[in-house]
Amino acid sequence: MIALLLSLSLLQSGPSPQGTGPERVLERFLHAVTVRDSSTALSLLSGRAFGIVDSMAAADPVMLADLISRFGVEVDPATVGDTDPRALLGGVLTSDAFLGLMAMVEYEIGTAELDGSRALLPVAYSFMGNEGTITVELRREHGRWRLMDYYGETPL
């Protein structure tokens, strides 16, 4: 999950769009992050995404604490597993470092490939001369699309 958020830090958001399709959910997430609305951003993440953070905390708390600290959010590796993943992610999403990265990236969201309750959404990006595409995975939870993870390499 942190990987998804780091990847999304490469994306710059515009005005908040309306709609509920996978593309709109990603755009709404990015807009919420840009305006430091962590409540909205967190509400657009899947339950499984928070589970991924919990798994990372259990598997390698030192690595997770180090990763989060790069965004100016300090957490003790000994207690990172006891911290609510929403608090960890909310801190990263509203950090100056995260927003600074977002301001330096251009992106284009493609068209989602739908397969039942799963959507794969290509996102082309350009960051300081590096270009590439990541695929963002969304899952339908309780009738709504939610961001879960990403696949591909980012320039960071």
C-alpha positions as CSV (number, residue, x, y, z in Angstrom):
1,M,0.0,0.0,0.0
2,I,2.8,2.4,0.8
3,A,4.1,1.5,-2.6
4,L,0.9,2.7,-4.1
5,L,1.0,6.0,-2.2
6,L,4.6,6.5,-3.2
7,S,3.7,5.9,-6.8
8,L,0.8,8.3,-6.6
9,S,3.2,10.9,-5.2
10,L,4.4,11.1,-8.8
11,L,1.0,12.3,-10.0
12,Q,-0.2,15.8,-10.1
13,S,-3.9,16.4,-9.5
14,G,-6.3,18.9,-11.0
15,P,-9.8,20.0,-10.0
16,S,-12.0,17.5,-8.1
17,P,-14.0,15.6,-10.7
18,Q,-17.4,14.0,-10.2
19,G,-18.3,10.4,-10.9
20,T,-17.7,7.0,-9.5
21,G,-15.8,5.0,-12.2
22,P,-12.2,3.8,-11.5
23,E,-10.7,6.8,-13.4
24,R,-12.8,9.3,-11.4
25,V,-11.9,7.6,-8.1
26,L,-8.2,8.0,-8.8
27,E,-8.7,11.6,-9.9
28,R,-10.7,12.3,-6.7
29,F,-8.0,10.6,-4.6
30,L,-5.2,12.7,-6.2
31,H,-7.2,15.9,-5.8
32,A,-7.9,15.1,-2.1
33,V,-4.2,14.6,-1.6
34,T,-3.3,17.9,-3.3
35,V,-5.6,19.8,-1.0
36,R,-4.5,17.9,2.0
37,D,-7.9,16.3,2.6
38,S,-6.7,13.1,4.1
39,S,-10.2,12.0,5.2
40,T,-11.4,11.9,1.6
41,A,-8.2,10.3,0.3
42,L,-8.3,7.6,3.0
43,S,-12.0,6.9,2.2
44,L,-11.0,6.1,-1.4
45,L,-8.6,3.3,-0.3
46,S,-9.7,-0.3,-0.1
47,G,-9.8,-2.3,3.1
48,R,-7.3,-4.6,1.6
49,A,-4.9,-1.7,1.1
50,F,-4.9,-1.0,4.9
51,G,-4.3,-4.7,5.4
52,I,-1.2,-4.5,3.2
53,V,0.2,-1.8,5.5
54,D,-0.5,-4.0,8.5
55,S,1.3,-6.9,6.7
56,M,4.3,-4.7,6.0
57,A,4.4,-3.5,9.7
58,A,4.4,-7.2,10.8
59,A,6.9,-8.4,8.2
60,D,9.5,-5.6,8.4
61,P,8.6,-2.7,10.8
62,V,12.1,-1.1,10.4
63,M,11.7,-0.9,6.7
64,L,8.1,0.5,7.0
65,A,9.2,3.1,9.6
66,D,12.1,4.1,7.4
67,L,9.9,4.5,4.3
68,I,7.4,6.6,6.2
69,S,10.2,8.7,7.8
70,R,11.3,9.8,4.3
71,F,8.1,11.8,4.1
72,G,8.8,13.4,7.5
73,V,6.5,11.1,9.5
74,E,8.4,9.7,12.4
75,V,7.3,6.5,13.9
76,D,9.2,4.1,16.2
77,P,9.8,0.7,14.4
78,A,9.0,-1.0,17.7
79,T,5.5,0.5,17.7
80,V,4.7,0.9,14.0
81,G,2.7,-2.4,14.1
82,D,0.5,-0.9,16.9
83,T,-0.2,2.3,14.9
84,D,-3.5,2.5,13.0
85,P,-2.6,2.3,9.2
86,R,-5.0,5.2,8.6
87,A,-2.9,7.4,10.8
88,L,0.3,6.3,9.1
89,L,-1.1,6.9,5.6
90,G,-2.8,10.1,6.6
91,G,0.5,11.5,7.8
92,V,2.3,10.6,4.6
93,L,-0.6,11.9,2.4
94,T,-0.5,15.4,4.1
95,S,3.3,15.7,4.3
96,D,5.2,18.5,2.6
97,A,7.5,16.0,1.0
98,F,4.6,14.1,-0.6
99,L,3.0,17.2,-1.9
100,G,6.3,18.5,-3.2
101,L,6.8,15.4,-5.3
102,M,3.2,15.6,-6.7
103,A,3.9,19.2,-7.9
104,M,6.7,18.0,-10.1
105,V,4.9,15.3,-12.0
106,E,2.7,15.3,-15.1
107,Y,0.3,12.4,-15.7
108,E,-2.4,11.0,-17.9
109,I,-4.9,8.5,-16.7
110,G,-5.9,5.9,-19.2
111,T,-9.1,3.8,-19.5
112,A,-9.7,1.1,-17.0
113,E,-9.8,-2.5,-17.9
114,L,-12.7,-4.0,-16.0
115,D,-13.0,-7.6,-14.8
116,G,-15.9,-8.0,-12.4
117,S,-15.0,-6.4,-9.1
118,R,-11.4,-5.6,-10.3
119,A,-10.2,-2.7,-12.4
120,L,-6.7,-2.1,-13.8
121,L,-6.1,1.5,-14.7
122,P,-3.0,2.6,-16.7
123,V,-1.4,5.9,-15.7
124,A,1.4,7.4,-17.8
125,Y,3.7,9.8,-16.1
126,S,6.6,12.1,-16.7
127,F,8.9,13.1,-13.9
128,M,12.1,15.1,-14.4
129,G,12.8,13.6,-17.8
130,N,11.7,10.1,-16.8
131,E,8.6,8.6,-18.3
132,G,6.7,5.4,-17.7
133,T,3.4,3.8,-17.0
134,I,2.1,2.3,-13.8
135,T,-1.1,0.2,-13.5
136,V,-3.3,1.1,-10.5
137,E,-5.5,-1.7,-9.2
138,L,-8.9,-0.9,-7.8
139,R,-11.4,-3.2,-6.2
140,R,-15.2,-2.8,-5.9
141,E,-16.1,-2.8,-2.2
142,H,-19.7,-2.4,-1.1
143,G,-20.6,-1.2,-4.6
144,R,-17.8,1.4,-4.9
145,W,-14.4,1.5,-6.5
146,R,-11.5,1.7,-4.1
147,L,-7.8,2.0,-4.7
148,M,-5.8,-1.0,-3.7
149,D,-2.3,-1.2,-5.1
150,Y,-0.2,-0.5,-8.2
151,Y,2.2,-2.4,-10.5
152,G,5.1,-1.1,-12.5
153,E,8.2,0.9,-11.8
154,T,8.3,4.6,-10.8
155,P,11.2,6.9,-11.4
156,L,12.0,7.2,-7.7
